Amino acid sequence: MATQTSSGTPSAVDRFFRITERGSTVGREIRGGLATFFTMAYIIVLNPLILGTVPDGSGGFLGGGDGPNLEMIAAATALVAGLMSILMGLVANYPLALAAGLGLNAFVAFGIAGLPEMTWADAMGLVVLEGLIILVLVLTGFREAVFRAVPAQLKTAISVGIGLFITIIGLFDAGFVRKPAGPTPVELGIGGFLAGWPTVVFVVGLLLIVVMMARGMKGAILGGIVAATALAVLVETVANLGPQIGADGEVRNPRAWGLNVPAPPEQWVSTPNFGLLGQFSLLGSIEKIGIVSVVLLVFTLMLADFFDTMGTMVAIGKEGDLLDADGNPPNARRILVVDSVAAAAGGAAGVSSNTSYIESATGVGEGARTGLASVVTGVAFLLATFLAPAVAIVPYEAATPALVVVGFLMMTQVKGIDWDDFEIALPAFLTIVLMPFTYSITAGIGAGFVAYVVLKVARGRACQVHPLMWAVAALFVLYFAIDPVKQALGVA
């Protein structure tokens, strides 16, 4: 697709997003935006299942009523993801999409909303408060200053660790790797063997992407997702597998589909219900659980949000060759401002903190280099508020091969770390391995930062540690010890 006018001058879209300047095309940006959407569209289904099925401390469900309001949560989830992704594209011009953060939403559901006397409105108020605090830290330059204080090789380690993190997400969500009933933490397939047609769909999708990339074909990742989805629909039509999990929440067939069942829906379009918007109480939690508990909960949310995005935007920039010599992405402050606004917006909309998604690396792997890809992803999310049944056609098993491939591409950056320098090699190692092994980007970053400071001190080189690295390492020590701190303060 051309990015220039008939006279040979760049189009307005090209100039605004600097598409040609970054070595991309409008076609690549569109493909990349769609690829990102399909790899993260699962959040429209998964966020309601996490937030909507858990009663709060008063026994009420998110959105009101005596039972789950999954459709309402899905509509708000897609709406906020769409608006915030578009905002990222227009304001920061970066190929980074946003949606409700996994892990954060689970913490809100199980660690905050369920506390005695707490309501969902109170819990979402804490999310809004956390987002506003981070926004202040960005506007004052503190968040960006912390980011620039991190050594470049640690930033590379963060990118590599996230590559392994999204790889395990892809393998696990596809059922290629599973948690067994026995003593081992994970195993191949079921009982050590690959089983079930959905696994076949995953393997075929992965091989298709790899072969197309090896042959230099454009649109390999998106093409693999579409082809695997078509195969999944065919398999479901013939075999009628249904979902793994039954209506009672129990596993009915481990060889069935992990989340979405790839069957044509009865209706393709539905009118979204946005009644969840604005259901939050900014300070209502203080009288319910006390100011000390509020401070600790907001601190926990903030630290996870604070560093997850830093790691994600570095990883995306590294994959797209968008970083400067110090490992910093363009428009870093704008990226962080939008991300902070998204955190508050997610709470205000009742769908938990929205944050940058590492699945955006799928779009970058497809060739995206500018914010136009984020706009495309955002528009797809907005359409999904009406087309939720159509989005549900794409199963985990068809979308997750893209994550494995992108994980490989990000893993290649490991050569940028000096493994002969113990002071950087060990912190980098801990950063890389702890992300997938703890299923937490924040845990990996924290361990790496603390180890870096400790090793510098042990070798008598404490003066080489940036003052902000000292402060951040101290905060991570507090973060890792948050439960003992709560017990010492007598906080539940």
C-alpha positions in Angstrom: 0.0 0.0 0.0 1.5 3.3 -1.0 2.4 5.9 1.6 3.0 8.7 -0.9 0.7 10.9 -3.0 0.8 10.7 -6.9 3.3 13.6 -6.9 5.7 11.5 -4.9 5.5 13.5 -1.7 4.6 11.7 1.6 0.9 11.6 2.4 -0.5 13.4 5.5 -0.8 10.1 7.3 2.8 9.2 6.4 4.0 12.6 7.7 2.0 12.5 10.9 3.1 9.0 11.9 6.6 9.3 10.3 5.9 6.0 8.5 8.5 6.2 5.8 11.1 7.7 8.1 10.8 4.6 10.3 11.2 2.3 7.4 7.6 1.1 7.3 4.5 1.3 5.1 0.8 1.8 5.7 0.2 -1.8 4.7 2.7 -3.1 7.3 1.1 -0.8 10.0 -2.4 -2.1 9.3 -1.2 -5.8 9.3 0.8 -5.2 12.4 -2.2 -3.5 14.2 -4.5 -6.3 13.3 -2.0 -9.0 14.3 -1.6 -7.3 17.7 -5.4 -7.1 18.1 -5.9 -10.8 17.4 -3.2 -11.8 19.9 -4.7 -9.8 22.7 -8.4 -9.9 21.9 -8.7 -12.7 24.4 -8.8 -10.0 27.1 -12.4 -9.2 26.0 -13.3 -12.7 27.1 -10.9 -13.2 30.0 -11.2 -9.9 31.8 -15.0 -10.5 32.5 -14.3 -14.0 33.7 -11.7 -12.7 36.2 -13.6 -9.7 37.4 -17.2 -10.7 36.8 -17.4 -14.0 38.6 -16.1 -12.8 42.0 -18.4 -11.1 44.6 -17.0 -8.2 46.5 -16.8 -7.9 50.3 -20.5 -7.0 50.4 -21.5 -10.0 48.2 -22.3 -7.9 45.1 -21.0 -8.4 41.6 -19.2 -5.9 39.4 -21.9 -3.9 37.6 -24.5 -4.6 40.2 -27.0 -7.4 40.6 -26.9 -10.8 42.2 -25.0 -12.5 39.5 -22.2 -11.9 36.9 -22.6 -9.2 34.3 -20.0 -10.6 31.8 -21.4 -8.9 28.7 -21.3 -5.5 30.3 -17.7 -6.0 31.5 -16.7 -7.2 28.0 -18.1 -4.1 26.3 -16.4 -1.8 28.7 -13.1 -3.8 28.4 -13.1 -3.4 24.7 -14.1 0.2 24.8 -11.3 1.4 27.1 -8.7 -0.8 25.3 -9.8 0.8 22.0 -9.7 4.4 23.2 -6.4 4.0 25.0 -4.7 2.2 22.2 -5.8 5.0 19.8 -4.6 7.6 22.2 -1.2 5.9 22.4 -0.9 5.9 18.6 -1.9 9.6 18.2 -0.1 11.1 21.2 3.1 8.9 21.5 3.3 7.5 17.9 4.4 4.2 19.2 3.3 0.7 18.2 2.0 -0.2 21.7 -1.5 -1.3 22.4 -3.2 -1.2 25.8 -5.9 -3.1 27.6 -6.9 -4.4 31.1 -3.8 -5.8 32.7 -3.7 -9.4 33.5 -2.4 -10.1 37.0 -3.5 -6.6 38.0 -7.1 -7.5 37.4 -6.7 -10.7 39.4 -5.1 -8.7 42.3 -8.0 -6.3 42.2 -10.5 -9.1 42.2 -9.0 -11.4 44.8 -6.8 -9.1 46.8 -8.9 -5.9 47.0 -12.6 -6.3 46.1 -13.0 -9.3 48.3 -11.8 -7.6 51.5 -14.5 -7.3 54.2 -17.0 -4.5 53.5 -15.2 -3.5 50.3 -17.3 -2.9 47.2 -16.3 -3.1 43.6 -16.7 0.7 43.4 -14.2 1.1 46.3 -11.7 -1.3 44.6 -11.9 0.5 41.3 -11.4 3.8 43.2 -8.0 2.5 44.4 -7.1 1.8 40.7 -8.1 5.3 39.7 -6.0 6.7 42.6 -3.0 4.6 41.6 -3.2 5.8 38.0 -3.4 9.4 39.1 -0.4 9.1 41.3 1.7 7.5 38.5 0.5 10.3 36.2 1.9 12.9 38.6 5.2 10.9 38.8 5.4 11.1 35.0 4.5 14.8 34.7 7.1 15.6 37.3 9.7 13.7 35.3 10.4 11.1 38.0 9.1 8.0 36.1 11.2 8.9 33.0 14.2 9.7 35.1 14.0 6.3 36.8 13.8 4.7 33.4 16.9 6.5 32.1 18.8 5.6 35.2 18.6 1.9 34.4 21.8 0.5 32.7 21.3 -0.3 29.0 22.3 -4.0 29.4 19.7 -4.4 32.1 17.1 -3.0 29.7 18.2 -5.6 27.2 17.8 -8.3 29.8 14.3 -7.0 30.5 13.4 -7.4 26.8 14.9 -10.9 26.6 13.0 -11.9 29.8 9.8 -10.6 28.4 10.4 -12.7 25.3 10.6 -15.8 27.4 7.6 -14.6 29.4 5.3 -14.3 26.3 6.7 -17.6 25.1 5.5 -19.5 28.2 2.2 -17.6 27.9 1.8 -18.8 24.4 2.7 -22.4 25.1 0.6 -22.6 28.2 -2.5 -20.9 26.8 -2.3 -23.3 23.8 -2.2 -26.3 26.0 1.2 -27.3 24.5 2.6 -27.0 28.1 0.3 -27.7 31.0 0.3 -28.0 34.8 0.0 -31.7 35.7 -1.6 -33.3 38.6 1.7 -34.8 39.8 4.7 -33.3 41.5 6.3 -31.6 38.5 5.2 -28.0 37.9 4.7 -28.3 34.1 4.7 -31.0 31.5 4.3 -31.5 27.7 0.6 -31.7 26.7 -1.3 -34.3 28.7 0.8 -36.9 30.6 3.9 -35.9 28.6 2.3 -36.3 25.2 0.6 -33.9 22.8 -3.1 -34.7 22.7 -6.2 -33.1 21.2 -7.1 -31.4 17.9 -6.6 -27.9 19.4 -3.0 -28.7 19.9 -2.8 -29.7 16.3 -4.2 -26.3 15.4 -1.5 -24.6 17.5 1.3 -26.7 15.9 0.1 -26.1 12.4 -0.3 -22.4 13.0 3.2 -22.2 14.4 4.7 -24.1 11.5 2.8 -21.9 9.0 4.2 -18.7 10.5 7.8 -20.1 10.7 7.7 -21.4 7.1 6.3 -18.1 5.8 8.9 -16.1 7.7 11.7 -18.4 6.4 10.5 -17.7 2.9 10.4 -14.0 3.5 6.6 -13.7 3.0 4.8 -10.6 4.1 2.1 -10.8 6.7 3.4 -14.2 8.1 2.2 -13.7 11.6 -1.3 -12.4 10.7 -1.6 -14.9 7.9 -0.7 -17.8 10.4 -3.4 -16.6 12.8 -6.1 -16.4 10.1 -5.2 -19.8 8.6 -5.1 -21.5 12.0 -8.4 -19.9 12.9 -9.9 -21.3 9.7 -8.5 -24.7 10.5 -9.9 -24.4 14.1 -13.4 -23.6 12.7 -13.2 -26.7 10.4 -12.1 -28.9 13.3 -14.9 -27.7 15.6 -17.5 -28.1 12.9 -16.5 -31.7 12.3 -15.5 -32.8 15.9 -17.8 -30.6 18.0 -15.3 -30.4 20.8 -16.7 -27.4 22.8 -14.8 -25.7 25.6 -12.4 -27.4 28.1 -14.3 -25.8 31.1 -18.0 -26.5 31.6 -20.6 -24.1 32.9 -19.9 -25.3 36.5 -16.2 -24.2 36.2 -14.9 -27.8 36.1 -12.8 -29.3 33.4 -15.1 -31.3 31.1 -12.6 -32.2 28.4 -8.9 -31.3 28.6 -8.6 -32.0 24.9 -11.1 -29.3 23.9 -10.6 -25.6 23.3 -8.9 -23.5 26.0 -11.1 -20.4 26.0 -12.9 -19.4 22.8 -14.7 -22.1 20.9 -14.1 -21.4 17.1 -17.7 -21.9 16.0 -19.7 -19.4 13.9 -21.9 -17.4 16.3 -25.6 -17.3 16.1 -25.4 -13.5 15.7 -22.5 -11.5 14.5 -23.4 -8.1 15.9 -24.7 -7.1 19.4 -25.5 -3.7 20.9 -22.9 -3.0 23.7 -24.0 -2.1 27.2 -21.7 0.6 28.7 -23.5 0.9 32.0 -20.3 0.0 33.9 -18.6 3.3 33.1 -18.1 5.6 36.1 -18.9 3.0 38.8 -16.0 3.9 41.2 -15.6 5.5 44.5 -12.2 7.3 44.7 -11.8 7.4 48.5 -14.6 5.1 49.7 -12.1 2.4 50.7 -10.5 4.5 53.5 -13.4 4.1 55.9 -13.8 0.4 55.0 -10.2 -0.9 55.4 -8.3 2.1 56.9 -5.6 4.4 55.5 -2.7 2.1 56.1 -4.2 -0.7 54.1 -5.1 1.7 51.3 -1.6 3.0 51.1 -0.1 -0.6 51.0 -2.6 -1.7 48.3 -2.0 1.4 46.1 1.7 1.0 46.5 1.5 -2.7 45.4 -0.6 -1.7 42.3 1.6 1.2 41.5 4.9 -0.6 41.6 3.6 -3.4 39.3 2.2 -0.9 36.9 5.2 1.4 37.1 7.8 -1.1 35.9 5.7 -3.5 33.7 5.2 -0.7 31.2 8.9 0.3 31.3 9.9 -3.2 30.5 7.3 -3.6 27.8 8.1 -0.4 25.9 11.8 -1.3 25.9 11.1 -4.7 24.6 8.8 -3.3 21.8 11.4 -0.7 20.9 14.2 -3.2 20.8 12.3 -5.5 18.6 11.4 -2.7 16.2 14.9 -1.1 16.3 13.3 2.1 17.7 15.6 2.7 20.7 18.4 5.2 20.9 22.0 4.5 21.9 21.0 4.5 25.6 18.2 2.0 25.1 15.4 4.7 25.3 12.4 4.7 23.0 11.2 7.9 21.2 8.6 10.0 23.0 9.2 8.1 26.2 7.4 10.6 28.4 4.4 10.6 26.1 4.2 6.8 26.2 4.3 6.9 30.0 1.7 9.7 30.2 -0.8 7.7 28.1 -0.1 4.5 30.1 -0.8 6.4 33.3 -4.0 7.9 32.0 -5.0 4.4 30.9 -4.5 3.0 34.4 -6.9 5.6 35.8 -9.3 5.2 32.9 -9.5 1.5 33.4 -10.5 2.0 37.1 -13.0 4.8 36.1 -14.6 2.4 33.6 -14.8 -0.4 36.1 -12.5 -2.8 34.2 -9.3 -2.5 36.3 -6.1 -0.8 35.4 -5.3 -0.7 31.7 -1.6 -1.1 30.8 0.7 -1.6 27.8 0.6 -5.1 26.3 3.6 -7.1 25.4 1.5 -8.8 22.7 2.2 -5.6 20.8 5.4 -7.3 19.9 3.4 -9.4 17.5 2.5 -6.4 15.5 6.1 -5.2 15.5 7.2 -8.6 14.4 4.7 -8.1 11.5 6.5 -4.9 10.5 4.7 -2.2 12.6 6.9 0.7 13.6 4.6 3.6 14.3 1.5 4.6 16.2 -0.7 3.9 13.2 -0.6 0.2 14.2 -1.9 1.2 17.6 -4.7 3.2 16.1 -5.6 0.1 13.9 -5.6 -2.1 17.0 -7.8 0.5 18.9 -10.3 0.7 16.1 -10.5 -3.1 16.0 -11.3 -3.0 19.8 -14.0 -0.4 19.3 -15.6 -2.5 16.6 -15.3 -5.5 18.9 -17.8 -3.8 21.3 -20.3 -4.5 18.6 -18.7 -7.7 17.2 -17.9 -9.6 20.4 -19.4 -12.8 19.0 -17.1 -12.5 15.9 -14.0 -11.9 18.1 -14.7 -15.1 20.0 -14.1 -17.2 16.9 -10.4 -16.9 17.3 -9.3 -19.5 19.9 -6.2 -19.4 22.0 -4.7 -22.2 20.0 -4.8 -20.1 16.8 -3.5 -16.8 18.2 -0.8 -18.0 20.6 1.7 -19.3 17.9 2.4 -15.7 17.2 3.6 -15.2 20.8 6.0 -18.1 20.6 7.5 -16.7 17.3 7.8 -13.2 18.7 9.4 -14.7 21.9 12.1 -16.2 19.7 12.7 -12.9 18.0 13.1 -11.1 21.3 15.4 -13.9 22.7 17.9 -13.1 20.0 18.7 -9.8 21.8 20.5 -11.8 24.5 23.8 -11.4 22.6 23.7 -7.7 23.6 24.6 -8.6 27.2 28.2 -8.9 28.3 28.1 -12.3 30.0 31.8 -12.0 31.0 31.0 -9.1 33.3 29.6 -10.7 36.5 28.2 -7.4 37.8 25.8 -7.2 34.9 25.5 -10.9 33.9 24.0 -12.1 37.2 21.4 -9.4 37.5 20.6 -9.9 33.8 20.2 -13.6 34.3 17.9 -13.1 37.3 15.8 -10.6 35.3 15.5 -13.0 32.4 14.7 -16.3 34.2 12.4 -14.9 36.9 9.9 -13.3 34.5 8.7 -16.7 33.1 9.4 -18.7 36.3 7.4 -16.3 38.5 4.9 -15.3 35.8 5.7 -11.7 36.6 7.5 -9.0 34.7 7.8 -6.9 37.9 9.4 -9.7 39.9 12.1 -10.2 37.2 12.8 -6.5 37.0 12.9 -6.1 40.8 15.3 -9.1 41.3 17.6 -7.8 38.7 17.7 -4.3 40.1 18.3 -5.4 43.7 21.1 -7.8 42.6 22.7 -5.1 40.5 22.9 -2.7 43.5 24.1 -5.5 45.9 26.9 -6.6 43.5 28.1 -3.0 43.0 28.3 -2.6 46.7 30.0 -6.0 47.2 32.8 -4.9 44.8 33.2 -1.5 46.3 31.7 0.3 43.4 28.6 1.8 45.1 29.5 5.2 43.7 28.7 3.8 40.2 25.1 3.2 41.1 22.7 6.0 40.0 20.9 7.5 43.0 17.5 6.6 41.5 18.6 3.0 41.2 19.3 3.0 45.0 15.8 4.3 45.6 14.1 1.9 43.2 16.0 -1.1 44.7 14.9 -0.1 48.2 11.3 0.1 46.9 11.6 -3.4 45.4 12.9 -4.7 48.7 9.8 -3.3 50.3 7.6 -4.7 47.5 9.0 -8.3 47.9 8.5 -8.0 51.7 5.0 -6.6 51.5 3.4 -9.4 53.4 5.7 -9.4 56.4 5.3 -5.6 56.5 1.5 -6.0 56.5 1.8 -8.5 59.4 4.1 -6.2 61.3 1.6 -3.4 61.0 -1.3 -5.6 61.8 -2.9 -5.1 58.4 -5.0 -8.0 56.9 
